[in-house]
Amino acid sequence: MFCALSTFLTVIGFYALASYLYEQLRTPYKLLKLRYFSDNRPTLKERYGDWAAITGASDGIGKEYAKELARQNINVVLIARNEEKLQAVAKEIESGSNVQTKIVIADFTKGSQVYDHIEKETADVPISILVNNVGTGRPSSILKWNQEDTQNILDTNVVAVSHLSRVFFQRMKASKIRGAIVNVSSGTELQPLPYGAYYAASKAYTRSFTLALYHEARPFGIHVQLLSPNFVVTKINSYSRQIMKGGLFIPSASVYAKSAVDQLRDGVDETPGYLWHHVQNALATAFTWRARTYVATRMFNKVKNKRE
């Protein structure tokens, strides 16, 4: 009886370890294989086409992602609500690379008309890469949120990725474009986040939605990628001086974007987008989501208290 129980527990242990290692190593293994053991690694342009649209392109990861795409000879449509900032980003890109740019002014908190506007403005542009990067959030108790702010974060983080993924999936399929849709989520998707509940919940939605879309789009040759960064030095994290200092596990937006675009080029489907975030996730997910939530609660409660 004891021997049978021991064998059963050993099998369960090996299965749990194998499952964990598969989830953690599938993307690094693919990257290693493509970059060091493949003789035919296509360029981003060869793989997906030469026009990309990036939301939230006026700052942070979106801006640097657009610049990195341009370095790889991809024309870019820059989408955000601040025209002055978009003009500056477009000018910077055009002065540093030989690509075309177009700006589209869009405030994702203004309701469904924004999507009609984006469709109209991009109707004549053969967009083959969509980067759903726009997002917002802040560390705060739900008690401190009002109706307007709650609606705004849902419109920006949930509705935008839903509508634009649908619109461009339909367009790519109808035009037989073998393109890519990149939905930018966050490492907070992996567990609940007290004092950041709306943000983390919206990213959990993005994760589920994107992984489902991957399977729907794949038969049409359209690649869908879930990109889930951990902390990056961007304005959304300006509540913390420690994060804004950066470090090995907290890259600048430009360093992060270069790594993330390279992983899109390699056709990775689910990734934090950056080597040391892979390592960070491997360490964190060795613990249960309840343990991770406990740590996050203590950390974000301190941040919240400093802000209030």
C-alpha positions as CSV (number, residue, x, y, z in Angstrom):
1,M,0.0,0.0,0.0
2,F,2.8,2.4,1.0
3,C,4.7,1.5,-2.2
4,A,1.7,2.2,-4.4
5,L,1.1,5.5,-2.7
6,S,4.8,6.5,-3.1
7,T,4.7,5.6,-6.8
8,F,1.5,7.6,-7.3
9,L,3.0,10.7,-5.6
10,T,6.2,10.3,-7.6
11,V,4.2,10.3,-10.9
12,I,2.2,13.3,-9.8
13,G,5.4,15.1,-8.9
14,F,7.0,14.4,-12.2
15,Y,3.9,15.5,-14.0
16,A,3.7,18.8,-12.1
17,L,7.4,19.4,-12.7
18,A,7.1,18.6,-16.4
19,S,4.1,20.9,-16.8
20,Y,5.9,23.7,-15.0
21,L,9.1,23.3,-17.2
22,Y,7.0,23.1,-20.4
23,E,5.3,26.4,-19.6
24,Q,8.5,28.1,-18.6
25,L,10.8,26.8,-21.4
26,R,8.6,26.6,-24.5
27,T,9.3,30.2,-25.5
28,P,13.0,30.3,-24.6
29,Y,13.5,27.0,-26.5
30,K,11.8,28.3,-29.6
31,L,13.9,31.5,-29.5
32,L,17.1,29.6,-29.0
33,K,16.2,27.2,-31.9
34,L,15.3,30.0,-34.3
35,R,18.2,32.3,-33.5
36,Y,21.1,29.9,-33.2
37,F,20.1,26.8,-35.1
38,S,18.1,28.1,-38.1
39,D,19.6,29.2,-41.4
40,N,16.5,31.0,-42.6
41,R,15.3,33.6,-40.2
42,P,13.0,36.0,-42.1
43,T,12.9,39.7,-41.5
44,L,9.9,41.3,-39.8
45,K,8.9,42.8,-43.1
46,E,9.2,39.5,-45.0
47,R,7.2,37.7,-42.3
48,Y,4.3,40.1,-41.9
49,G,4.4,43.0,-44.3
50,D,5.4,46.7,-44.2
51,W,2.7,48.7,-42.3
52,A,2.0,48.6,-38.6
53,A,-0.5,50.4,-36.4
54,I,0.4,51.1,-32.7
55,T,-2.0,52.4,-30.1
56,G,-0.7,54.4,-27.2
57,A,2.2,55.4,-29.4
58,S,2.9,58.8,-27.9
59,D,4.8,57.5,-24.8
60,G,6.5,54.6,-23.2
61,I,6.5,51.1,-24.7
62,G,4.2,52.1,-27.6
63,K,6.5,54.9,-28.7
64,E,9.7,52.8,-28.5
65,Y,7.9,49.8,-30.1
66,A,7.0,52.1,-33.1
67,K,10.6,53.3,-33.3
68,E,11.9,49.8,-33.3
69,L,9.5,48.7,-36.0
70,A,10.7,51.7,-38.1
71,R,14.3,50.6,-37.6
72,Q,13.3,47.3,-39.2
73,N,11.8,49.1,-42.2
74,I,8.2,49.0,-41.1
75,N,6.0,52.0,-41.9
76,V,4.0,53.0,-38.8
77,V,0.5,54.4,-38.0
78,L,0.8,56.1,-34.6
79,I,-2.4,56.2,-32.6
80,A,-3.0,58.2,-29.4
81,R,-4.9,61.1,-28.1
82,N,-2.2,63.8,-27.8
83,E,-1.6,65.2,-31.3
84,E,1.5,67.3,-30.2
85,K,3.3,64.2,-28.8
86,L,2.3,62.1,-31.9
87,Q,3.7,64.7,-34.2
88,A,7.0,64.7,-32.2
89,V,7.2,60.9,-32.4
90,A,6.5,60.9,-36.1
91,K,9.2,63.5,-36.7
92,E,11.7,61.6,-34.7
93,I,11.0,58.4,-36.6
94,E,11.1,60.0,-40.0
95,S,14.4,61.7,-39.2
96,G,16.0,58.4,-38.1
97,S,14.7,56.0,-40.6
98,N,13.5,55.8,-44.2
99,V,9.9,54.9,-43.5
100,Q,6.4,56.5,-43.8
101,T,4.4,57.6,-40.8
102,K,0.8,58.5,-40.3
103,I,-0.8,59.8,-37.1
104,V,-4.4,59.2,-35.9
105,I,-5.8,61.1,-33.0
106,A,-8.0,58.8,-30.9
107,D,-9.1,59.0,-27.3
108,F,-10.3,55.6,-26.2
109,T,-12.4,57.0,-23.4
110,K,-14.8,58.7,-25.8
111,G,-17.0,55.7,-26.8
112,S,-17.6,53.6,-29.9
113,Q,-17.2,56.5,-32.3
114,V,-13.4,56.3,-31.9
115,Y,-13.3,53.0,-33.7
116,D,-15.3,54.3,-36.6
117,H,-12.7,57.1,-36.8
118,I,-9.7,54.8,-36.7
119,E,-11.3,52.6,-39.4
120,K,-11.9,55.6,-41.6
121,E,-8.4,57.0,-41.1
122,T,-6.7,53.7,-41.8
123,A,-9.0,52.5,-44.6
124,D,-6.4,53.0,-47.3
125,V,-3.4,51.8,-45.4
126,P,-2.5,48.0,-45.8
127,I,-1.9,47.4,-42.1
128,S,-0.4,44.0,-41.5
129,I,0.7,44.4,-37.9
130,L,-1.5,45.7,-35.1
131,V,-0.1,46.5,-31.7
132,N,-2.8,47.0,-29.1
133,N,-0.6,48.8,-26.6
134,V,-2.8,51.5,-25.1
135,G,-3.5,51.1,-21.4
136,T,-3.9,53.0,-18.2
137,G,-3.9,52.2,-14.4
138,R,-2.9,53.4,-11.0
139,P,-2.3,51.8,-7.6
140,S,-5.4,52.6,-5.5
141,S,-8.1,51.0,-3.5
142,I,-11.4,50.4,-5.3
143,L,-12.9,52.7,-2.7
144,K,-11.0,55.6,-4.2
145,W,-12.3,55.1,-7.8
146,N,-15.3,57.1,-9.1
147,Q,-17.7,56.1,-11.9
148,E,-15.9,58.1,-14.6
149,D,-12.5,56.8,-13.8
150,T,-13.8,53.2,-13.6
151,Q,-15.5,53.5,-17.0
152,N,-12.3,55.1,-18.5
153,I,-10.0,52.2,-17.5
154,L,-12.5,49.7,-18.8
155,D,-12.8,51.5,-22.1
156,T,-9.1,51.9,-22.5
157,N,-7.9,48.5,-21.2
158,V,-10.7,46.2,-22.2
159,V,-12.9,47.7,-24.9
160,A,-10.1,49.0,-27.1
161,V,-8.2,45.7,-27.3
162,S,-11.6,43.9,-28.0
163,H,-12.8,46.2,-30.8
164,L,-9.5,46.8,-32.6
165,S,-8.5,43.1,-32.5
166,R,-11.9,42.3,-34.1
167,V,-11.7,45.1,-36.7
168,F,-8.2,44.2,-37.9
169,F,-8.7,40.5,-37.7
170,Q,-11.6,40.9,-40.1
171,R,-9.6,43.2,-42.3
172,M,-6.6,40.9,-42.5
173,K,-8.8,37.9,-43.3
174,A,-10.8,39.8,-46.0
175,S,-7.6,41.1,-47.6
176,K,-5.8,37.7,-47.2
177,I,-3.0,39.5,-45.2
178,R,-0.8,37.0,-43.3
179,G,-0.1,39.6,-40.6
180,A,0.1,39.9,-36.8
181,I,-1.9,41.2,-33.9
182,V,0.1,41.9,-30.7
183,N,-2.0,42.5,-27.6
184,V,0.1,44.1,-24.8
185,S,-1.0,42.7,-21.4
186,S,1.0,42.7,-18.2
187,G,2.6,40.3,-15.7
188,T,-0.3,41.2,-13.4
189,E,-2.5,39.0,-15.5
190,L,-1.2,36.0,-13.6
191,Q,-2.9,36.7,-10.2
192,P,-5.3,39.1,-8.6
193,L,-3.8,42.4,-7.5
194,P,-5.4,44.2,-4.5
195,Y,-5.0,48.0,-4.8
196,G,-4.5,47.5,-8.5
197,A,-7.6,45.4,-9.1
198,Y,-9.0,47.1,-12.2
199,Y,-5.7,47.0,-14.0
200,A,-4.8,43.4,-13.2
201,A,-8.4,42.2,-14.0
202,S,-8.3,44.0,-17.3
203,K,-5.0,42.3,-18.2
204,A,-6.4,38.9,-17.2
205,Y,-9.2,39.6,-19.7
206,T,-6.6,40.5,-22.3
207,R,-4.7,37.3,-21.7
208,S,-7.8,35.1,-22.0
209,F,-9.1,37.0,-25.1
210,T,-5.7,37.0,-26.9
211,L,-5.0,33.3,-26.3
212,A,-8.5,32.5,-27.7
213,L,-8.0,34.8,-30.7
214,Y,-4.7,33.1,-31.4
215,H,-6.5,29.9,-32.2
216,E,-9.2,31.6,-34.3
217,A,-6.7,33.6,-36.4
218,R,-4.1,30.9,-36.9
219,P,-6.0,29.0,-39.7
220,F,-5.9,32.2,-41.8
221,G,-2.2,32.7,-41.4
222,I,-2.6,35.5,-38.9
223,H,-0.2,35.4,-36.0
224,V,-1.5,36.6,-32.6
225,Q,0.9,37.3,-29.8
226,L,0.3,37.9,-26.1
227,L,3.0,40.3,-24.8
228,S,3.0,40.5,-21.0
229,P,5.8,42.7,-19.7
230,N,6.6,43.1,-16.0
231,F,7.9,46.4,-14.7
232,V,9.4,48.7,-17.4
233,V,10.6,52.3,-16.9
234,T,7.5,54.1,-18.2
235,K,5.2,56.8,-17.1
236,I,2.6,54.4,-15.9
237,N,5.0,53.3,-13.2
238,S,6.0,56.9,-12.2
239,Y,4.3,56.3,-8.8
240,S,7.5,54.4,-7.7
241,R,11.0,56.0,-7.6
242,Q,12.5,52.6,-7.2
243,I,10.9,51.3,-10.4
244,M,11.8,54.4,-12.3
245,K,15.5,53.8,-11.4
246,G,15.4,50.7,-13.6
247,G,17.7,47.7,-13.3
248,L,18.4,44.3,-14.6
249,F,14.7,43.2,-14.2
250,I,13.3,46.7,-15.0
251,P,14.5,47.7,-18.5
252,S,14.0,51.0,-20.2
253,A,11.2,51.2,-22.7
254,S,13.7,51.2,-25.6
255,V,15.6,48.1,-24.4
256,Y,12.3,46.3,-23.7
257,A,10.8,47.3,-27.1
258,K,13.9,46.0,-29.0
259,S,13.6,42.6,-27.3
260,A,9.8,42.5,-27.8
261,V,10.0,43.3,-31.5
262,D,12.7,40.7,-32.0
263,Q,10.4,38.1,-30.4
264,L,7.5,39.1,-32.7
265,R,9.9,38.6,-35.6
266,D,10.5,35.1,-34.3
267,G,6.8,34.3,-34.2
268,V,6.5,33.8,-30.5
269,D,2.9,33.5,-29.4
270,E,3.0,34.1,-25.6
271,T,5.8,35.9,-23.9
272,P,6.9,38.6,-21.4
273,G,9.0,39.9,-24.2
274,Y,12.3,40.2,-22.3
275,L,14.8,37.7,-21.1
276,W,14.9,38.7,-17.5
277,H,11.2,38.9,-17.3
278,H,11.1,35.2,-18.4
279,V,13.4,34.5,-15.5
280,Q,11.3,36.6,-13.1
281,N,8.1,34.8,-14.1
282,A,9.8,31.4,-13.8
283,L,10.7,32.2,-10.2
284,A,7.4,33.8,-9.3
285,T,5.2,31.1,-10.7
286,A,7.0,28.4,-8.7
287,F,4.8,29.8,-5.9
288,T,1.0,29.6,-5.8
289,W,-1.1,32.5,-7.0
290,R,-2.3,33.0,-3.4
291,A,1.3,33.5,-2.3
292,R,2.0,35.9,-5.1
293,T,-1.2,37.8,-4.3
294,Y,-0.2,38.1,-0.6
295,V,3.2,39.6,-1.6
296,A,1.5,42.0,-4.2
297,T,-1.0,43.1,-1.6
298,R,1.7,44.2,0.8
299,M,3.7,45.9,-1.9
300,F,0.9,47.8,-3.5
301,N,-0.7,48.7,-0.2
302,K,2.5,50.5,0.7
303,V,2.6,52.3,-2.6
304,K,-1.1,53.3,-2.2
305,N,-0.4,54.7,1.2
306,K,2.5,56.8,0.0
307,R,0.3,58.3,-2.8
308,E,-2.7,59.1,-0.6
